[in-house]
Amino acid sequence: MAATLLAAAACSTAGGEGVVELEFFQFKAEAFATFNGLVEEFNAAHPDIRVMQNQVPDSETAIRTRLVREDLPDVMTLNGNATFGEIASAGVLYDFSDEAVLGDVSPAILEILTDLGRFEEQVNGIPFASNANAFIYNKEIFAEHGLEPPQTWSDFLTLVEELEAAGVQPYTLTLVDAWTTMPYFNQLAANLMPEDFFDELAEDQTSFQEAFPPVAEAMLAITDRANPDAAGLGYDDGNRVFANGESAILMHGSYVLPAVLALNPDLDLGSFVLPATDDPDETLLVSGVDVVVTMGANPQHEEEALEFIRFLMEPENIQRYVDEQSAVPTLEGLEPSDPTVAEIFPFFEQERVTSYVDHSIPPAVNLQPLTQAFLLSGNADRWLRELDEEWDKVAARSSFGTEP
C-alpha cells in the first residue's frame, strides 16, 4: 500500500521539459490491457501529457484512504455502486454537467448513475461502460434438449424441471463467496419490491419484513433447486463448472463473460433476463454503470485531465473497450459486439432497465453475509428481521435514514 501511494503521489506532478504527468487510477484488473492500449494511444498523440495507469487491487479501500489524505488521482475509474454514490454526495468529485458528451449518453444509464448519489444537482462522473445482470446460458445444452430462454417466472421453473429430468444440472450456485448471492437477489428484488420501497423505508412507512417476503420466497425457490455442494463452492468453481459444460446456466451477468471464455473459448453462449413474475411485459433488466470516469473537484491539472477523459469517451474508444470486455456501451448509437450481450440489448433500447437494489443499501447493513446466511439456513423470517435491524442501526447513526 505504501509503495502504491508513493507511486501515485509521484504521478500527479508535472514531468520534465513541460510534460504534465497524470495518474490514471483504474480499478478493473481484467481491463488493464485494454486501458493500457488506450493510454499508449493517447500519450503518442499528446507529447505534452504523459498518462500512467495505476491499477489498484481493493480499489475502494485505496480510494477512501486517499480521500482522507486529500490525495485524489488525476483521473479515476470507479465502479458505479453505493461507494461511488457516497463519495459523489460528499462533494469531492468534479462537476461534469457542462461536458458535451453527456448529451450522447443513454438517458437511462445516466439516470442510474445520478440516482446513486451526487452533490447538489451536479453530475459527478461520466458513464464509460455498463453491464447487464442477465444470466448466461449454454446454447448447445439448450438446443440439445429443445429448450428456450424463459419469458416468465413459471417458464423458468419449468425450464429447471426439464433440465433436471434430462439429467442436466440447471445452474451451479456458489455460496462460499457471499457476494455471489447478489445477482439473483438484485434481479428478483428489483422486479418484486414496491416501486417506492426505499423512499417509504426511509420514512419508516414500510420494512423488509413487510415488503420482501416475495423476494425471499423466490430466492429460496432458486436455492432449493441448486447443486448439493453449493455451500462448498466459490465463484471460480462455479465458472469452471459452467465452462466445462456441467451446468446449463450461470447465475451471473455480462461481467463474467471474459472469465468464462478464458476457460473455454469454444462455448456458444446466450443470455436471458430472469423474469420474476408471469407477465413478461413487466420484466426489467437490472443494470449498473460498471465503469465511471471521474476526477477530483479541484484537479491540479484540470485541462490535461479533461483532455484525457474526452479521449476516453470518444465513440471508437468506448467501442474498443466494449468489444474487448464484453461490456454494454453507454453512448447512444453504439451496440455491443458480443452476441451474448446483444441478445438482451433491446432492454436498453426500450429503456426497460433498473438499477441494482444493493446499491441502495449501505455496506454497513451487511446485506451480502446476511443473504448468504439466509440461503444456507433457509430461514427467511430471520433474514428479513435482521435486514430491518441493521437498516435501523445505520439510520440511527447517520443521515441515511432521511436521505436514502
C-alpha positions in Angstrom: 0.0 0.0 0.0 2.8 2.4 0.9 4.5 1.8 -2.4 1.3 2.3 -4.3 0.7 5.6 -2.6 4.2 6.8 -3.1 4.0 6.0 -6.8 0.6 7.7 -7.0 1.9 10.9 -5.5 4.8 10.9 -7.9 2.4 10.5 -10.9 0.5 13.7 -10.2 3.5 16.0 -10.5 4.5 17.8 -13.6 7.0 15.9 -15.8 10.3 17.3 -17.1 10.5 19.7 -20.0 6.9 20.9 -19.7 5.3 17.4 -19.8 2.4 17.0 -17.4 2.2 13.6 -15.8 -1.3 12.3 -14.9 -2.1 9.3 -12.7 -4.9 7.2 -14.1 -6.3 5.2 -11.2 -8.1 2.2 -12.7 -9.9 -0.5 -10.6 -10.6 -3.4 -13.1 -7.7 -5.8 -13.2 -9.2 -7.6 -16.3 -9.3 -4.3 -18.2 -5.7 -3.4 -17.6 -4.5 -4.4 -21.1 -7.4 -2.6 -22.8 -6.8 0.6 -20.9 -3.1 0.3 -21.4 -3.6 0.3 -25.2 -5.8 3.4 -24.9 -3.2 5.2 -22.7 -0.4 4.4 -25.1 -2.5 5.8 -28.0 -3.3 9.0 -26.1 0.3 9.5 -25.0 1.5 9.2 -28.5 -0.9 11.9 -29.7 -0.2 14.2 -26.8 3.6 14.7 -26.3 2.9 17.3 -23.6 0.9 14.9 -21.4 2.0 11.6 -20.0 -0.7 9.4 -18.6 0.3 6.5 -16.3 -2.1 3.8 -15.4 -2.3 2.7 -11.8 -4.3 -0.5 -11.5 -5.1 -1.0 -7.8 -6.4 -4.1 -6.0 -9.1 -3.4 -3.4 -9.7 0.0 -5.1 -12.5 1.1 -2.8 -10.3 0.9 0.3 -7.5 2.6 -1.6 -9.6 5.5 -2.8 -11.1 6.1 0.7 -7.6 6.2 2.1 -6.5 8.7 -0.5 -9.7 10.8 0.2 -8.7 11.1 3.8 -5.2 12.2 2.7 -6.6 14.6 0.2 -4.6 12.9 -2.4 -7.0 12.0 -5.2 -5.6 10.7 -8.5 -5.8 13.0 -11.6 -8.3 10.7 -13.4 -10.2 7.7 -11.9 -12.3 4.9 -13.0 -14.7 3.7 -10.2 -17.4 1.1 -10.1 -20.9 2.8 -10.2 -22.0 1.4 -6.8 -23.0 2.7 -3.4 -19.5 3.7 -2.6 -19.3 5.9 -5.6 -22.7 7.5 -4.6 -21.3 8.2 -1.1 -18.2 9.8 -2.4 -20.1 11.9 -5.0 -22.6 13.1 -2.4 -19.7 14.3 -0.3 -18.9 17.0 -2.9 -15.3 15.9 -3.5 -15.7 15.0 -7.2 -15.7 17.2 -10.3 -18.9 18.5 -11.8 -19.2 17.3 -15.4 -22.6 19.0 -16.1 -21.2 21.1 -18.9 -19.4 18.3 -20.7 -20.9 17.9 -24.2 -20.5 14.1 -24.2 -23.3 13.8 -21.6 -25.8 14.6 -24.4 -24.7 11.4 -26.1 -25.0 9.2 -23.0 -28.1 7.0 -22.8 -30.6 8.8 -20.5 -31.5 5.6 -18.7 -27.8 4.8 -18.0 -27.1 8.4 -16.8 -30.2 8.3 -14.6 -28.9 5.1 -12.9 -25.6 6.8 -12.1 -27.1 10.1 -10.8 -29.6 8.1 -8.7 -26.7 6.6 -6.8 -25.8 9.9 -5.4 -24.4 13.3 -6.4 -23.5 16.6 -4.9 -26.5 19.0 -5.2 -27.5 18.9 -8.9 -24.1 18.1 -10.3 -23.1 15.2 -12.5 -20.1 13.8 -10.7 -19.0 11.1 -13.1 -19.4 10.1 -16.8 -20.7 6.6 -17.5 -18.0 4.8 -19.6 -19.3 1.2 -19.7 -22.3 -0.6 -18.3 -23.1 -4.2 -17.5 -26.2 -6.3 -17.7 -27.3 -8.6 -14.9 -28.7 -11.0 -17.4 -27.8 -14.6 -16.8 -25.6 -16.6 -19.2 -26.7 -19.9 -20.7 -25.1 -22.7 -22.8 -26.8 -22.6 -26.2 -25.6 -26.1 -27.1 -27.2 -27.6 -24.0 -30.5 -25.7 -24.6 -30.6 -26.8 -28.2 -29.9 -30.4 -27.4 -32.9 -30.6 -25.2 -35.2 -28.3 -27.2 -35.3 -25.5 -24.6 -35.7 -21.8 -24.9 -34.9 -18.9 -22.5 -37.7 -18.3 -20.1 -40.1 -15.4 -20.6 -42.0 -15.7 -17.2 -41.2 -17.0 -13.7 -43.3 -20.1 -14.4 -41.3 -20.7 -17.6 -38.1 -20.5 -15.5 -39.3 -23.1 -13.0 -40.5 -25.4 -15.8 -37.1 -25.0 -17.6 -35.3 -26.0 -14.4 -37.5 -29.1 -14.1 -36.9 -30.1 -17.7 -33.2 -29.8 -17.3 -33.3 -31.9 -14.1 -35.4 -34.5 -15.8 -32.8 -34.7 -18.6 -30.0 -35.3 -16.1 -28.5 -31.8 -16.5 -27.6 -29.5 -13.6 -29.7 -26.4 -14.3 -27.2 -24.0 -12.6 -24.4 -24.1 -10.1 -24.8 -21.8 -7.1 -21.6 -20.9 -5.2 -22.2 -19.8 -1.6 -18.7 -19.7 -0.3 -18.4 -16.1 -1.6 -21.2 -14.0 -0.1 -21.3 -11.6 -3.0 -22.3 -14.3 -5.5 -25.8 -14.3 -4.0 -26.3 -10.7 -5.2 -27.0 -11.3 -9.0 -30.3 -13.2 -8.3 -31.1 -11.1 -5.3 -30.8 -7.9 -7.3 -32.8 -9.2 -10.3 -35.6 -10.6 -8.1 -35.8 -7.7 -5.7 -35.8 -5.1 -8.4 -38.8 -6.7 -10.0 -40.7 -7.7 -6.9 -40.3 -4.9 -4.4 -42.7 -2.0 -4.4 -41.6 0.9 -6.6 -41.2 3.4 -3.8 -39.8 0.9 -1.3 -36.7 2.8 -0.3 -38.5 6.1 0.0 -41.1 4.6 2.3 -38.4 2.7 4.2 -36.5 6.0 4.9 -39.8 7.4 6.2 -40.4 4.3 8.4 -43.6 3.5 6.4 -42.5 0.0 5.4 -39.9 -2.6 6.2 -38.1 -5.5 4.7 -40.3 -7.8 6.7 -43.4 -6.3 5.1 -42.2 -5.9 1.5 -39.7 -8.6 0.8 -41.4 -11.9 1.6 -41.9 -12.5 -2.2 -38.2 -11.9 -2.8 -37.3 -14.4 -0.1 -39.7 -17.0 -1.5 -38.3 -16.7 -5.0 -34.7 -16.8 -3.7 -35.4 -20.0 -1.8 -37.1 -21.5 -4.9 -33.8 -21.0 -6.7 -31.7 -22.3 -3.8 -33.8 -25.4 -3.3 -33.1 -26.4 -6.9 -29.4 -25.7 -6.6 -26.4 -28.2 -6.7 -26.0 -30.0 -3.4 -22.4 -28.8 -3.0 -23.3 -25.1 -3.2 -22.1 -24.4 0.3 -18.6 -25.6 -0.6 -18.0 -23.8 -3.9 -16.7 -20.4 -4.7 -17.0 -18.0 -7.6 -14.1 -19.5 -9.6 -15.5 -23.0 -9.0 -18.9 -22.0 -10.5 -17.2 -20.5 -13.5 -15.2 -23.7 -14.1 -18.2 -26.0 -13.8 -20.1 -23.9 -16.3 -17.2 -23.6 -18.7 -16.8 -27.4 -18.6 -20.4 -27.8 -19.7 -21.5 -29.3 -16.4 -24.4 -26.9 -15.9 -26.7 -25.1 -18.3 -27.0 -21.7 -16.7 -24.5 -19.4 -15.0 -26.3 -17.1 -12.5 -24.0 -14.1 -13.2 -24.2 -11.1 -15.6 -22.2 -10.0 -18.6 -19.2 -9.1 -16.4 -18.4 -12.8 -16.1 -18.0 -13.4 -19.8 -14.3 -12.7 -20.2 -13.5 -15.1 -17.3 -15.7 -17.9 -18.6 -14.4 -17.6 -22.2 -10.8 -17.6 -20.9 -11.6 -21.1 -19.5 -13.3 -22.3 -22.7 -13.3 -20.0 -25.7 -15.3 -22.5 -27.8 -18.5 -22.1 -25.8 -21.6 -21.0 -27.6 -23.3 -18.7 -25.1 -26.5 -16.7 -24.9 -28.1 -14.5 -22.2 -31.6 -14.0 -20.8 -33.2 -11.7 -18.3 -34.5 -13.6 -15.3 -38.3 -12.9 -15.1 -39.7 -12.6 -11.6 -43.4 -12.6 -12.5 -45.7 -14.2 -15.0 -46.2 -11.0 -17.0 -43.2 -10.8 -19.5 -44.0 -7.1 -20.1 -43.2 -6.3 -16.5 -39.7 -7.7 -16.6 -36.9 -5.2 -16.1 -33.2 -5.8 -16.6 -31.0 -4.9 -13.7 -28.0 -2.9 -15.0 -25.3 -0.8 -13.5 -22.6 1.6 -14.6 -19.7 -0.8 -14.5 -17.1 1.9 -15.1 -17.4 5.5 -14.2 -14.8 8.0 -15.3 -14.3 10.9 -12.9 -11.8 13.1 -11.1 -11.5 15.3 -8.0 -13.5 18.5 -7.6 -10.3 20.7 -7.7 -7.9 18.9 -10.0 -4.3 20.0 -10.2 -4.2 19.6 -14.0 -7.8 20.2 -15.0 -7.4 20.8 -18.7 -5.0 17.9 -19.2 -7.2 15.6 -17.2 -10.3 16.7 -19.2 -8.4 16.1 -22.4 -7.8 12.5 -21.4 -11.3 11.9 -20.2 -12.7 13.3 -23.5 -10.4 11.0 -25.4 -11.7 8.0 -23.4 -15.3 9.0 -24.2 -14.8 9.1 -27.9 -17.1 6.6 -29.5 -14.4 4.5 -31.1 -12.6 4.2 -27.8 -15.7 3.1 -25.9 -16.4 0.7 -28.7 -12.9 -0.8 -28.4 -13.5 -1.3 -24.7 -16.9 -2.8 -25.3 -15.5 -5.2 -27.8 -12.7 -6.4 -25.7 -14.5 -6.6 -22.3 -18.0 -7.8 -23.4 -19.5 -4.7 -22.0 -22.6 -2.6 -22.7 -21.9 0.8 -24.4 -23.1 3.9 -22.7 -23.3 6.2 -25.7 -26.4 6.2 -27.9 -25.8 4.7 -31.3 -23.3 2.2 -30.2 -24.1 -1.5 -29.8 -22.4 -4.4 -28.1 -20.4 -6.6 -30.4 -20.5 -9.7 -28.2 -23.6 -11.6 -29.4 -24.3 -12.9 -25.9 -24.7 -9.3 -24.7 -26.5 -8.2 -27.9 -29.2 -10.8 -27.1 -30.6 -8.7 -24.3 -29.6 -5.2 -25.6 -33.2 -4.5 -26.6 -33.9 -3.9 -22.9 -31.5 -0.9 -23.1 -33.0 0.4 -26.3 -36.5 0.2 -24.8 -35.3 1.7 -21.5 -36.6 -1.4 -19.6 -33.7 -1.2 -17.2 -33.4 -0.5 -13.5 -30.5 -0.2 -11.0 -29.0 -2.7 -8.6 -31.0 -2.9 -5.4 -27.9 -3.5 -3.3 -26.6 -0.1 -4.5 -29.3 1.5 -2.4 -28.3 -0.4 0.7 -25.3 0.9 2.6 -22.4 -1.5 3.2 -22.9 -1.3 7.0 -26.2 -3.2 6.7 -24.1 -6.3 5.8 -26.5 -7.4 3.1 -24.2 -9.9 1.5 -23.3 -12.0 4.6 -26.9 -11.8 5.8 -28.2 -13.1 2.5 -25.5 -15.8 2.4 -26.6 -17.0 5.8 -30.2 -16.9 4.8 -29.7 -19.1 1.7 -27.6 -21.6 3.8 -30.2 -21.8 6.5 -33.4 -21.2 4.6 -34.7 -19.0 7.5 -36.5 -16.2 5.6 -38.0 -14.6 8.8 -34.7 -14.2 10.4 -33.1 -12.7 7.3 -35.8 -10.1 6.9 -35.8 -9.2 10.6 -32.0 -8.8 10.6 -32.1 -6.6 7.5 -34.6 -4.3 9.3 -32.5 -4.3 12.5 -29.3 -3.5 10.6 -31.0 -0.8 8.5 -32.4 0.9 11.6 -28.9 0.9 13.2 -27.4 2.6 10.2 -30.3 5.1 10.0 -29.9 5.9 13.7 -26.3 6.9 13.5 -26.3 8.8 10.1 -28.4 10.9 7.8 -29.0 7.9 5.7 -32.5 7.4 7.2 -33.7 10.7 5.9 -31.7 10.9 2.7 -31.8 7.4 1.1 
